[in-house]
């Protein structure tokens, strides 16, 4: 603090209530945050992604309904994160009636505020993508890290409440990851010794992301030595795990992500370097289950992409699954996967496709399912605490083979180095 | 008796027993609505934050932590105060909304790493007086 926050004339008039009471309330919140962050001014944002539509009890609902009551309306294009219900398949969530009613009201409130009912944690899979260098206000940790790192747009690590506040006012504090100085790497992970066959697996990127989160904390990791054949699904898996295992809001991959054509572009010469040689210990940290028993498979955290659907459709063709398989995705991606013929073989093999929400945030799995396999480092990290299951992390091929066998099947050659 | 001076992230006052967390914590996914640590990876899983002055190195993870914290404050299951080593925007927003909606103030204070260590070495009752900018912690 001590820095003086200078407000524009528009900010001052909004604080005086001239843009309505909802914008006034929201700008007061943003100014309070700006003072904590030591920001000297506020910035315009071009879009927002709202995480607050996930139901955590009355406080979140009271806030959203207060904004609706004050006549709030988003000022920039705004997408909505997952909610606590699958509105398209209402029976799939086993929440109690009070939670279900609250979750439905919360999703309605955000729609009334003008948010697009996208209900996805992967808004970057939709058609509108923020351009390089533009400022946005995105919440949801994996969306934040993706938009910053992979698209090169700029958001700070925003949370519930500030997200809708930024959407309604179009303003955010000029601090954190909006500023060049805070986008420099703080730690380097040298992956040159990891086997290329392992780095070709999305699940390996989830494990690597978890390691990066542990190593970087809330800093900015930079990866070197991974080649340039890195897919968006891999970057998605990496960022989601880095954001949940640590507080990572931005990463760089030299030669891959847009701000890092070279190491020198994002890091000092003497940056601390960790040489990554073996991912098995981290994979095993994300696997709480012991023994080969397996009850279910959960894919799509963050939400399954079209390319992931295509790969799963190819793998699922043939022998059906022997255990329950859940795939979470967005309505938009499911519609496209259906049109392109990727959803039918996945369903035919026995998978249940869930939209609008996710399997680790709300009771979807039958409580008798105790051990669950996943490709997602983020799912593996949160599910034991959130829904009380044991986890096994594996590649997509390992997951599909396991779902067919009804027991954990490992590709012995894959994870060894 | 030690008196520590810190920066206010969110103003308020509290006196309560100290709880020192040995690892960062995400409120979302890491604590339940009753204020208990449910993160299976956290060294203090099963410990209740309710009504304690919680000293933790930093927050971690999900941006839903602001909603979870606001709901804990509303329900009376939240901590009495939070003492961190770096300001956390997500937790501050949870405290801001709880104050705005319900008039309940959860003070959040940042100490330097050295002063934070001094606090973490203490036990028993702690008083947090967080003014508009500066905060005093007596332990």
Interface residues (C-beta under 8 A of the other chain):
Chain A: X1 X25 X29 X32 X33 X36 X37 X51 X52 X54 X56 X57 X58 X59 X60 X62 X63 X66 X139 X140 X141 X144 X156 X157 X158 X159 X160 X161 X162 X163 X176 X217 X218 X243 X244 X245 X246 X247 X285 X288 X381 X382 X384 X385 X386
Chain B: X7 X9 X10 X24 X26 X28 X29 X30 X33 X38 X39 X40 X41 X58 X59 X60 X61 X62 X63 X64 X65 X66 X67 X68 X70 X71 X73 X74 X75 X86 X87 X89 X90 X92 X93 X94 X96 X97 X98 X100 X101 X102 X133
